[in-house]
C-alpha cells in the first residue's frame, strides 16, 4: 500500500481520533489507580480484568465509531464488533495486572488498520501523561518527533520482556528458564514490565533498546508495531505455522530500536517458536 497523499491524510486523521479516544479515558484511569481496585479473572489467576477495562473500552469504541462510522473494532474485552473498512484494534488497559496492583506501568493502546496495513497507532501512559503516536509520516511523543538510537552492543543493551509468564513456564518447561537465563546473561539488564504495548513505546522512544514477546494478541502490539517502525526501529514477527500476514497478528516478536543489534533475543525466540511448532503449537 503506497502512502499516497489521500492515505497520508487519512492516517493523520485516524491518529488524531485514536489520540482523543485514548486521552479521553485518562482521567478515569488516573482516578481509579491505587484506589482499591477489585479485579476478576478471565482465563486464569494471572489474567486479570477490572471494571475499568470494560468501561474504558466502551468509551473508546463509542468515540472511534462516532468519529469514523466506516469502522469495525477488535477489542480485548468486547471482541469483534461493527462492519467497516477501517479496523480499530483496542486494548483499553494493557498491563491490567500492574494497574490493579498499583504499579505505574500500564497504558491505553489503539491502532487503526486498512486491509491489514497499519495506518495509525497510539499508546497512552495516563499516569506519566505520555502520548506516543504514529502515522505514515512518523512517530511522536507528545507531538515531538521520535529519533531514538539504540545501543549497538548486546552486552550494553537493555531488554524488556514479559517472558516467561506462568503459562509459558507450563508450556515450555525447563526451556523457559534456560531462555530467560540466556537473556539475563547476555544483556546489561532485563526488565519484566508486563505491558507489551508500553514496552514497544519505550523502544520507539529510545528508553529501552529491545523487547520481545511470545503469545501476544493483536491488541497488545498493533500500535507498538507502527511506533517502532516509524521511529526507525525493526519489528520481527514470528509465527508457529511459518506463514505470512500482518506483523501485528503474529503471536511472537522481537523489536529493536534503530542501530540496535540483538541476535541473542532473535535466536531465543526462534528456538522457542521452533520447539513449539515441533510440539504441534498453532
C-alpha positions as YAML, in Angstrom:
chain: A
units: angstrom
residues:
- id: 1
  name: UNK
  ca: [0.00, 0.00, 0.00]
- id: 2
  name: UNK
  ca: [1.63, 3.23, -1.18]
- id: 3
  name: UNK
  ca: [1.40, 6.23, 1.20]
- id: 4
  name: UNK
  ca: [-0.45, 8.48, -1.23]
- id: 5
  name: UNK
  ca: [-1.46, 11.99, -0.22]
- id: 6
  name: UNK
  ca: [-5.02, 10.85, 0.50]
- id: 7
  name: UNK
  ca: [-3.76, 7.90, 2.53]
- id: 8
  name: UNK
  ca: [-1.39, 10.15, 4.46]
- id: 9
  name: UNK
  ca: [-4.27, 12.47, 5.35]
- id: 10
  name: UNK
  ca: [-6.40, 9.51, 6.42]
- id: 11
  name: UNK
  ca: [-3.52, 8.22, 8.53]
- id: 12
  name: UNK
  ca: [-3.11, 11.55, 10.32]
- id: 13
  name: UNK
  ca: [-6.85, 11.86, 10.91]
- id: 14
  name: UNK
  ca: [-7.09, 8.34, 12.36]
- id: 15
  name: UNK
  ca: [-4.10, 9.11, 14.59]
- id: 16
  name: UNK
  ca: [-5.87, 12.16, 15.97]
- id: 17
  name: UNK
  ca: [-9.12, 10.24, 16.54]
- id: 18
  name: UNK
  ca: [-7.24, 7.49, 18.40]
- id: 19
  name: UNK
  ca: [-5.30, 10.04, 20.46]
- id: 20
  name: UNK
  ca: [-8.50, 11.76, 21.55]
- id: 21
  name: UNK
  ca: [-10.08, 8.42, 22.45]
- id: 22
  name: UNK
  ca: [-7.06, 7.31, 24.47]
- id: 23
  name: UNK
  ca: [-6.57, 10.55, 26.39]
- id: 24
  name: UNK
  ca: [-10.32, 10.78, 26.97]
- id: 25
  name: UNK
  ca: [-10.25, 7.79, 29.32]
- id: 26
  name: UNK
  ca: [-7.12, 9.02, 31.08]
- id: 27
  name: UNK
  ca: [-8.81, 10.96, 33.89]
- id: 28
  name: UNK
  ca: [-10.92, 7.96, 34.88]
- id: 29
  name: UNK
  ca: [-7.93, 5.64, 34.93]
- id: 30
  name: UNK
  ca: [-5.87, 8.09, 36.98]
- id: 31
  name: UNK
  ca: [-8.72, 8.47, 39.47]
- id: 32
  name: UNK
  ca: [-9.11, 4.71, 39.82]
- id: 33
  name: UNK
  ca: [-5.39, 3.93, 40.11]
- id: 34
  name: UNK
  ca: [-4.35, 2.89, 43.63]
- id: 35
  name: UNK
  ca: [-7.90, 3.37, 44.87]
- id: 36
  name: UNK
  ca: [-8.59, -0.21, 45.95]
- id: 37
  name: UNK
  ca: [-9.40, -1.74, 42.55]
- id: 38
  name: UNK
  ca: [-11.27, -5.03, 42.55]
- id: 39
  name: UNK
  ca: [-10.02, -7.40, 39.82]
- id: 40
  name: UNK
  ca: [-11.57, -10.55, 38.44]
- id: 41
  name: UNK
  ca: [-10.05, -13.37, 36.42]
- id: 42
  name: UNK
  ca: [-10.53, -14.25, 32.76]
- id: 43
  name: UNK
  ca: [-8.64, -17.37, 31.63]
- id: 44
  name: UNK
  ca: [-6.68, -17.94, 34.86]
- id: 45
  name: UNK
  ca: [-5.48, -16.28, 38.06]
- id: 46
  name: UNK
  ca: [-2.76, -14.42, 36.14]
- id: 47
  name: UNK
  ca: [-5.17, -12.97, 33.55]
- id: 48
  name: UNK
  ca: [-6.90, -10.11, 35.34]
- id: 49
  name: UNK
  ca: [-9.72, -7.81, 34.30]
- id: 50
  name: UNK
  ca: [-11.36, -4.88, 36.08]
- id: 51
  name: UNK
  ca: [-14.50, -2.84, 35.62]
- id: 52
  name: UNK
  ca: [-12.22, -0.08, 34.33]
- id: 53
  name: UNK
  ca: [-11.03, -2.24, 31.41]
- id: 54
  name: UNK
  ca: [-14.61, -2.73, 30.27]
- id: 55
  name: UNK
  ca: [-15.75, 0.85, 30.90]
- id: 56
  name: UNK
  ca: [-12.71, 2.32, 29.15]
- id: 57
  name: UNK
  ca: [-13.17, 0.08, 26.12]
- id: 58
  name: UNK
  ca: [-16.82, 1.08, 25.80]
- id: 59
  name: UNK
  ca: [-15.92, 4.77, 25.94]
- id: 60
  name: UNK
  ca: [-13.11, 4.31, 23.43]
- id: 61
  name: UNK
  ca: [-15.24, 2.31, 20.99]
- id: 62
  name: UNK
  ca: [-18.07, 4.83, 21.16]
- id: 63
  name: UNK
  ca: [-15.65, 7.64, 20.31]
- id: 64
  name: UNK
  ca: [-13.98, 5.75, 17.46]
- id: 65
  name: UNK
  ca: [-17.22, 4.70, 15.78]
- id: 66
  name: UNK
  ca: [-18.75, 8.16, 16.17]
- id: 67
  name: UNK
  ca: [-15.74, 9.82, 14.55]
- id: 68
  name: UNK
  ca: [-15.24, 7.16, 11.84]
- id: 69
  name: UNK
  ca: [-18.55, 5.39, 11.12]
- id: 70
  name: UNK
  ca: [-16.97, 3.27, 8.36]
- id: 71
  name: UNK
  ca: [-15.22, 1.23, 11.04]
- id: 72
  name: UNK
  ca: [-15.11, -2.05, 12.85]
- id: 73
  name: UNK
  ca: [-13.41, -2.79, 16.16]
- id: 74
  name: UNK
  ca: [-11.36, -5.61, 17.59]
- id: 75
  name: UNK
  ca: [-11.20, -5.04, 21.35]
- id: 76
  name: UNK
  ca: [-9.59, -7.12, 24.04]
- id: 77
  name: UNK
  ca: [-12.73, -7.11, 26.16]
- id: 78
  name: UNK
  ca: [-15.53, -6.86, 23.58]
- id: 79
  name: UNK
  ca: [-14.07, -8.81, 20.67]
- id: 80
  name: UNK
  ca: [-15.22, -8.03, 17.14]
- id: 81
  name: UNK
  ca: [-18.00, -5.54, 16.51]
- id: 82
  name: UNK
  ca: [-19.12, -3.39, 13.62]
- id: 83
  name: UNK
  ca: [-18.61, -3.64, 9.88]
- id: 84
  name: UNK
  ca: [-16.43, -1.10, 8.09]
- id: 85
  name: UNK
  ca: [-13.25, -0.76, 6.07]
- id: 86
  name: UNK
  ca: [-11.19, 0.74, 8.93]
- id: 87
  name: UNK
  ca: [-10.28, -1.74, 11.65]
- id: 88
  name: UNK
  ca: [-9.59, -0.34, 15.10]
- id: 89
  name: UNK
  ca: [-7.54, -2.59, 17.39]
- id: 90
  name: UNK
  ca: [-8.06, -1.64, 21.03]
- id: 91
  name: UNK
  ca: [-6.57, -2.59, 24.38]
- id: 92
  name: UNK
  ca: [-8.20, -0.32, 26.98]
- id: 93
  name: UNK
  ca: [-5.62, -1.20, 29.64]
- id: 94
  name: UNK
  ca: [-2.52, -3.05, 28.54]
- id: 95
  name: UNK
  ca: [-0.91, -4.10, 31.79]
- id: 96
  name: UNK
  ca: [-4.09, -4.68, 33.80]
- id: 97
  name: UNK
  ca: [-2.16, -6.61, 36.45]
- id: 98
  name: UNK
  ca: [0.08, -3.58, 37.01]
- id: 99
  name: UNK
  ca: [-2.94, -1.27, 37.09]
- id: 100
  name: UNK
  ca: [-4.77, -3.47, 39.59]
- id: 101
  name: UNK
  ca: [-1.73, -3.82, 41.86]
- id: 102
  name: UNK
  ca: [-0.77, -0.14, 41.90]
- id: 103
  name: UNK
  ca: [2.25, -0.42, 39.59]
- id: 104
  name: UNK
  ca: [2.52, 2.61, 37.31]
- id: 105
  name: UNK
  ca: [3.34, 0.78, 34.10]
- id: 106
  name: UNK
  ca: [0.21, 0.35, 32.00]
- id: 107
  name: UNK
  ca: [-1.31, 2.09, 29.01]
- id: 108
  name: UNK
  ca: [-4.14, 2.51, 26.55]
- id: 109
  name: UNK
  ca: [-3.30, 1.09, 23.12]
- id: 110
  name: UNK
  ca: [-5.26, 1.88, 19.94]
- id: 111
  name: UNK
  ca: [-4.29, 1.13, 16.33]
- id: 112
  name: UNK
  ca: [-6.05, 1.66, 13.02]
- id: 113
  name: UNK
  ca: [-5.56, -0.61, 10.01]
- id: 114
  name: UNK
  ca: [-6.83, -0.70, 6.44]
- id: 115
  name: UNK
  ca: [-6.69, -4.02, 4.58]
- id: 116
  name: UNK
  ca: [-4.29, -5.34, 7.20]
- id: 117
  name: UNK
  ca: [-1.89, -2.39, 6.91]
- id: 118
  name: UNK
  ca: [-1.37, -0.25, 9.98]
- id: 119
  name: UNK
  ca: [-2.14, 3.43, 9.38]
- id: 120
  name: UNK
  ca: [-2.12, 4.88, 12.88]
- id: 121
  name: UNK
  ca: [-1.11, 3.91, 16.38]
- id: 122
  name: UNK
  ca: [-1.46, 5.45, 19.83]
- id: 123
  name: UNK
  ca: [-0.05, 4.30, 23.16]
- id: 124
  name: UNK
  ca: [-1.03, 6.49, 26.10]
- id: 125
  name: UNK
  ca: [0.53, 6.25, 29.54]
- id: 126
  name: UNK
  ca: [-2.09, 8.02, 31.69]
- id: 127
  name: UNK
  ca: [-0.03, 8.19, 34.88]
- id: 128
  name: UNK
  ca: [3.02, 9.84, 33.29]
- id: 129
  name: UNK
  ca: [0.76, 11.62, 30.76]
- id: 130
  name: UNK
  ca: [2.91, 10.39, 27.85]
- id: 131
  name: UNK
  ca: [1.18, 10.21, 24.49]
- id: 132
  name: UNK
  ca: [3.05, 8.14, 21.91]
- id: 133
  name: UNK
  ca: [1.56, 8.42, 18.41]
- id: 134
  name: UNK
  ca: [2.45, 7.19, 14.94]
- id: 135
  name: UNK
  ca: [1.10, 7.69, 11.45]
- id: 136
  name: UNK
  ca: [2.53, 7.17, 7.97]
- id: 137
  name: UNK
  ca: [4.66, 10.31, 8.35]
- id: 138
  name: UNK
  ca: [6.48, 9.35, 11.55]
- id: 139
  name: UNK
  ca: [6.36, 8.64, 15.27]
- id: 140
  name: UNK
  ca: [5.93, 11.19, 18.03]
- id: 141
  name: UNK
  ca: [5.95, 11.68, 21.80]
- id: 142
  name: UNK
  ca: [3.58, 14.40, 22.98]
- id: 143
  name: UNK
  ca: [3.75, 15.82, 19.46]
- id: 144
  name: UNK
  ca: [7.56, 15.90, 19.13]
- id: 145
  name: UNK
  ca: [9.21, 13.59, 16.57]
- id: 146
  name: UNK
  ca: [10.90, 10.49, 17.98]
- id: 147
  name: UNK
  ca: [14.51, 9.98, 16.84]
- id: 148
  name: UNK
  ca: [15.89, 7.23, 19.09]
- id: 149
  name: UNK
  ca: [19.25, 5.49, 18.92]
- id: 150
  name: UNK
  ca: [19.56, 2.01, 20.38]
- id: 151
  name: UNK
  ca: [22.69, 0.54, 21.91]
- id: 152
  name: UNK
  ca: [24.60, -1.37, 19.23]
- id: 153
  name: UNK
  ca: [26.38, -3.75, 21.62]
- id: 154
  name: UNK
  ca: [24.24, -6.50, 23.16]
- id: 155
  name: UNK
  ca: [26.20, -6.56, 26.40]
- id: 156
  name: UNK
  ca: [25.34, -2.88, 26.97]
- id: 157
  name: UNK
  ca: [21.71, -3.08, 25.88]
- id: 158
  name: UNK
  ca: [18.51, -3.00, 27.95]
- id: 159
  name: UNK
  ca: [15.86, -5.60, 27.09]
- id: 160
  name: UNK
  ca: [12.21, -5.70, 28.17]
- id: 161
  name: UNK
  ca: [10.20, -8.90, 28.07]
- id: 162
  name: UNK
  ca: [7.22, -10.47, 29.82]
- id: 163
  name: UNK
  ca: [8.66, -13.92, 29.10]
- id: 164
  name: UNK
  ca: [8.35, -16.32, 30.77]
- id: 165
  name: UNK
  ca: [4.79, -15.98, 32.02]
- id: 166
  name: UNK
  ca: [3.23, -18.67, 34.18]
- id: 167
  name: UNK
  ca: [1.55, -20.04, 31.05]
- id: 168
  name: UNK
  ca: [4.90, -20.16, 29.22]
- id: 169
  name: UNK
  ca: [6.52, -21.98, 32.12]
- id: 170
  name: UNK
  ca: [3.81, -24.63, 31.93]
- id: 171
  name: UNK
  ca: [4.11, -24.85, 28.15]
- id: 172
  name: UNK
  ca: [7.89, -24.72, 27.64]
- id: 173
  name: UNK
  ca: [9.09, -26.35, 30.85]
- id: 174
  name: UNK
  ca: [12.80, -26.03, 31.73]
- id: 175
  name: UNK
  ca: [13.48, -24.42, 28.33]
- id: 176
  name: UNK
  ca: [11.66, -21.30, 29.54]
- id: 177
  name: UNK
  ca: [14.05, -20.71, 32.43]
- id: 178
  name: UNK
  ca: [17.04, -21.59, 30.25]
- id: 179
  name: UNK
  ca: [15.92, -19.00, 27.71]
- id: 180
  name: UNK
  ca: [15.40, -16.37, 30.39]
- id: 181
  name: UNK
  ca: [18.80, -17.15, 31.88]
- id: 182
  name: UNK
  ca: [20.43, -16.69, 28.49]
- id: 183
  name: UNK
  ca: [18.80, -13.29, 28.12]
- id: 184
  name: UNK
  ca: [19.83, -12.20, 31.62]
- id: 185
  name: UNK
  ca: [23.40, -13.34, 30.97]
- id: 186
  name: UNK
  ca: [23.62, -11.55, 27.62]
- id: 187
  name: UNK
  ca: [22.07, -8.13, 28.20]
- id: 188
  name: UNK
  ca: [23.08, -5.38, 30.61]
- id: 189
  name: UNK
  ca: [19.61, -5.52, 32.15]
- id: 190
  name: UNK
  ca: [16.41, -7.47, 31.54]
- id: 191
  name: UNK
  ca: [13.19, -5.93, 32.81]
- id: 192
  name: UNK
  ca: [9.80, -7.62, 33.17]
- id: 193
  name: UNK
  ca: [7.27, -4.80, 32.92]
- id: 194
  name: UNK
  ca: [4.20, -6.80, 31.77]
- id: 195
  name: UNK
  ca: [2.86, -4.39, 29.15]
- id: 196
  name: UNK
  ca: [3.92, -5.20, 25.60]
- id: 197
  name: UNK
  ca: [2.41, -2.02, 24.18]
- id: 198
  name: UNK
  ca: [4.23, 0.29, 26.60]
- id: 199
  name: UNK
  ca: [7.48, -1.67, 26.21]
- id: 200
  name: UNK
  ca: [7.25, -1.13, 22.44]
- id: 201
  name: UNK
  ca: [6.61, 2.56, 23.01]
- id: 202
  name: UNK
  ca: [9.73, 2.73, 25.17]
- id: 203
  name: UNK
  ca: [11.74, 1.15, 22.35]
- id: 204
  name: UNK
  ca: [10.32, 3.76, 19.98]
- id: 205
  name: UNK
  ca: [11.36, 6.49, 22.42]
- id: 206
  name: UNK
  ca: [14.86, 5.06, 22.88]
- id: 207
  name: UNK
  ca: [14.37, 4.35, 26.60]
- id: 208
  name: UNK
  ca: [14.95, 0.64, 26.15]
- id: 209
  name: UNK
  ca: [16.89, -0.97, 23.35]
- id: 210
  name: UNK
  ca: [14.77, -4.01, 22.56]
- id: 211
  name: UNK
  ca: [11.77, -6.01, 23.64]
- id: 212
  name: UNK
  ca: [10.48, -9.47, 22.83]
- id: 213
  name: UNK
  ca: [7.20, -11.27, 23.38]
- id: 214
  name: UNK
  ca: [5.55, -14.65, 22.95]
- id: 215
  name: UNK
  ca: [1.83, -15.40, 22.76]
- id: 216
  name: UNK
  ca: [0.76, -11.82, 22.23]
- id: 217
  name: UNK
  ca: [-2.54, -10.71, 20.71]
- id: 218
  name: UNK
  ca: [-3.07, -8.02, 18.04]
- id: 219
  name: UNK
  ca: [-4.36, -5.54, 20.64]
- id: 220
  name: UNK
  ca: [-1.15, -5.98, 22.66]
- id: 221
  name: UNK
  ca: [1.19, -4.94, 19.86]
- id: 222
  name: UNK
  ca: [-0.54, -3.30, 16.88]
- id: 223
  name: UNK
  ca: [0.02, 0.31, 17.93]
- id: 224
  name: UNK
  ca: [3.53, -0.51, 19.11]
- id: 225
  name: UNK
  ca: [4.47, -2.12, 15.79]
- id: 226
  name: UNK
  ca: [3.82, 1.13, 13.95]
- id: 227
  name: UNK
  ca: [5.52, 3.21, 16.65]
- id: 228
  name: UNK
  ca: [8.73, 1.18, 16.49]
- id: 229
  name: UNK
  ca: [8.87, 1.04, 12.71]
- id: 230
  name: UNK
  ca: [8.04, 4.72, 12.21]
- id: 231
  name: UNK
  ca: [10.71, 5.64, 14.77]
- id: 232
  name: UNK
  ca: [13.24, 3.79, 12.60]
- id: 233
  name: UNK
  ca: [13.39, 0.52, 14.51]
- id: 234
  name: UNK
  ca: [12.67, -3.04, 13.41]
- id: 235
  name: UNK
  ca: [9.83, -5.35, 14.37]
- id: 236
  name: UNK
  ca: [10.33, -9.03, 13.54]
- id: 237
  name: UNK
  ca: [7.20, -11.22, 13.75]
- id: 238
  name: UNK
  ca: [7.32, -14.99, 14.28]
- id: 239
  name: UNK
  ca: [4.52, -17.46, 13.58]
- id: 240
  name: UNK
  ca: [4.15, -21.06, 14.66]
- id: 241
  name: UNK
  ca: [2.94, -22.06, 11.19]
- id: 242
  name: UNK
  ca: [5.79, -20.23, 9.44]
- id: 243
  name: UNK
  ca: [3.29, -18.34, 7.30]
- id: 244
  name: UNK
  ca: [2.96, -14.68, 6.46]
- id: 245
  name: UNK
  ca: [0.45, -11.94, 7.18]
- id: 246
  name: UNK
  ca: [0.20, -8.68, 9.09]
- id: 247
  name: UNK
  ca: [3.00, -8.40, 11.65]
- id: 248
  name: UNK
  ca: [0.62, -7.45, 14.46]
- id: 249
  name: UNK
  ca: [-1.25, -10.73, 14.01]
- id: 250
  name: UNK
  ca: [1.83, -12.88, 14.64]
- id: 251
  name: UNK
  ca: [1.93, -14.29, 18.20]
- id: 252
  name: UNK
  ca: [5.66, -13.74, 18.81]
- id: 253
  name: UNK
  ca: [8.08, -10.89, 18.08]
- id: 254
  name: UNK
  ca: [11.39, -9.17, 18.63]
- id: 255
  name: UNK
  ca: [11.52, -5.37, 18.35]
- id: 256
  name: UNK
  ca: [14.79, -3.43, 18.29]
- id: 257
  name: UNK
  ca: [15.44, 0.30, 18.21]
- id: 258
  name: UNK
  ca: [17.35, 1.87, 15.31]
- id: 259
  name: UNK
  ca: [21.04, 1.00, 15.41]
- id: 260
  name: UNK
  ca: [20.45, -1.88, 17.81]
- id: 261
  name: UNK
  ca: [21.66, -5.41, 17.28]
- id: 262
  name: UNK
  ca: [20.09, -8.20, 19.34]
- id: 263
  name: UNK
  ca: [20.89, -11.58, 17.77]
- id: 264
  name: UNK
  ca: [20.53, -13.41, 21.08]
- id: 265
  name: UNK
  ca: [16.94, -12.24, 21.52]
- id: 266
  name: UNK
  ca: [16.15, -13.30, 17.96]
- id: 267
  name: UNK
  ca: [17.81, -16.70, 18.44]
- id: 268
  name: UNK
  ca: [15.94, -17.30, 21.70]
- id: 269
  name: UNK
  ca: [12.55, -16.57, 20.13]
- id: 270
  name: UNK
  ca: [13.37, -18.61, 17.02]
- id: 271
  name: UNK
  ca: [14.34, -21.59, 19.20]
- id: 272
  name: UNK
  ca: [11.21, -21.38, 21.36]
- id: 273
  name: UNK
  ca: [8.92, -20.98, 18.35]
- id: 274
  name: UNK
  ca: [10.59, -23.94, 16.60]
- id: 275
  name: UNK
  ca: [10.17, -26.13, 19.69]
- id: 276
  name: UNK
  ca: [6.51, -25.20, 20.00]
- id: 277
  name: UNK
  ca: [5.96, -25.78, 16.29]
- id: 278
  name: UNK
  ca: [7.51, -29.24, 16.60]
- id: 279
  name: UNK
  ca: [5.17, -29.93, 19.52]
- id: 280
  name: UNK
  ca: [2.15, -29.00, 17.40]
- id: 281
  name: UNK
  ca: [1.53, -25.49, 18.71]
- id: 282
  name: UNK
  ca: [-0.50, -23.30, 16.32]
...
